[in-house]
Amino acid sequence: MQKKCFILLFFLLTVSSGFAQKEFYNWFFGQNATLTWSNTQNVNAGGAYGTPNAMLTGIPTAITPVSPKTQSPMSTMEGCFSVSDGNGNLMFFSDGITVWDKKWDPMPNANPLLGTQMTGNPSSAQSGVIIPYPGNASKYIAITIGSQGANNPASSVIDMTQRGGLGDVIASTRNTPFLGGRGTMSESITAVVAANRSDYWIVAPGRSATSPSYLNVWKVTSAGVQNTAPSSVTSVNHITTPMDVGGYIKFTPDAKHFAWIDYENRFFAYGDFNNTTGVISNIRVRDGALGTAFPAKEKGYGIEFTNDVKYMYLTYIDDRGINYSGLQVFDFNALLATSTPNSVAPIKQLVNTGNLGYYHFGAIQKGPDGRMYITALVSSHIWVIDNPTDPTNMKIYTLNNILGSYIGRWGLPNFSTPWFKMLISSSTGTECCSRTSASYRLEVIGGMGFDRVTKVVLSYGDGTSVTYNNPTLGIYTDTHIYDTPGLYTITVTAYDSNGAVELSTTSQIKINSCVLRVNPHIRGINE
């Protein structure tokens, strides 16, 4: 008697690209609004700006409230962030002040009703961001920042082993300040994984009413946040307004570049980033926002990059989000190649005066499905760009009433940019039978660092292997037979073009004989 087994190998390069960054599956934002990619739907979407109506598949749905609650407890004008586990199950979410657990209850050590609030602010564009604690799978670090001149970036460690797995902020770590930064820091903050694939870099703009402004960079290691002084400080040759509203700062998916859009002073800055040293360089500034096509009251707000880093999307809005908003798309390679950014015109521009009945644009954020989502201010709708890597043929839609009775405001969740990772798991445990064909599935999901991968090798540990050259995103299947019982190590390794290992991970499988031996001397009862 032999038992057939199916082993699932998941090669997960999980970051802000590809459809499976399940850590980012659950969004909490706006006035009690939620979306999840754990359950999707088909939607008859309304086309806009010349795009015809279309049926879109794989669109997120509202998150079912955790009983006895009937709606999300969070109402935020702008700042919000959340994190889920590798299977897409919610862990916690926040507006920068309160942290709610997976049951939608406030964590005791991050609850303003108990006097334990964090330093963020719901009116801060990016009130915070979550990163894993390097070297500790049960801890996370919440990075928070206040609004309009608060000058208070801080970190708080969240221990998920507390409260029976619901987690809580470690009180002694709450609101540990980042020290030594230049300029006034508020409204904008982001995080990106370091080149060693474990540490993180935290970046916060420092505003100054007299040029220059600054970009402050701190490092986070397994020893904690290195917050006594920045690892690097880089000047941005432009004035900013310390006490005003801010725009977003984000890294490209490959972590090689960044962009920061300023709200009040109508410019964006961009440049190079060395994620080994944490040094920002080659900063350039483009003024003018939407230029002559748009009144002078528009302000820069949202920013996002396509997965292939070819295009940068920006959103603009007027002071109150009433009269004007706009969307621009730039060829990011053209911006990187020039020393005169103002000479580079956007390749796509949408101006929204409200005359067409469209709701105004707010923040823009890439979803786990690779689409780009934009808040439709003060409405239950969401804008979606279905083909962001082809902006000249942009297909933009409104997902009408997708938020139900709840409302989107200015902001969308803020996420860090991690390195890709590879995880091996089995749906039937870690044992199988010898001389039995087993099915293997290799799922490749793109992410930071994957751009250098030219070959993936799956080794079964018995001298046999399968190679995938120039791997693309998707699922690979393979079958294998172990001839001899024993303990085998399965290895998945990603290589670059020079043969250097980008990442490797292993898992063990026990192979049993599974043969039912019969004594030939035993006869049947009725013989």
Secondary structure, DSSP 8 states (H G I E B T S, - for coil): -----EEEEEE---SSSSTT-GGG-EEEETBTEEEEEEEEEEEEEEE-TT---EEEEEEEE-----TT--S-S-B-SS--EEEE-TTS-EEEEESSS-EEETTS-B-GGG-GGGT---S--TTSTT-EEEEE-TT-TTEEEEEE--STT----EEEEEETTSGGGT-EE-GGGTTEE--S--SB--S--EEEE-TTSS-EEEEEEEB-SSS-EEEEEEEEETTEEE-SS-SEEEEESS---TTS----EEE-TTSSEEEEEETTTTEEEEEEEETTTTEEEEEEEEE-TTGGGS-TT-EEEEEEE-TTSSEEEEEEE-TTSSS-EEEEEEEHHHHHH-S-GGG---SEEEEE-STTS---EEEEEE-TTS-EEEEETTBS-EEEES-TT-GGG--EEEETTTTTT-BB-S------B-B-------TT-SEEETT-EEEEEEEE---BTGGG--EEEEE-SSS-EEEEES--SEEEEEEEE--S-EEEEEEEEEE-TTS-EEEEEEEEEEEE-------TT---TT-
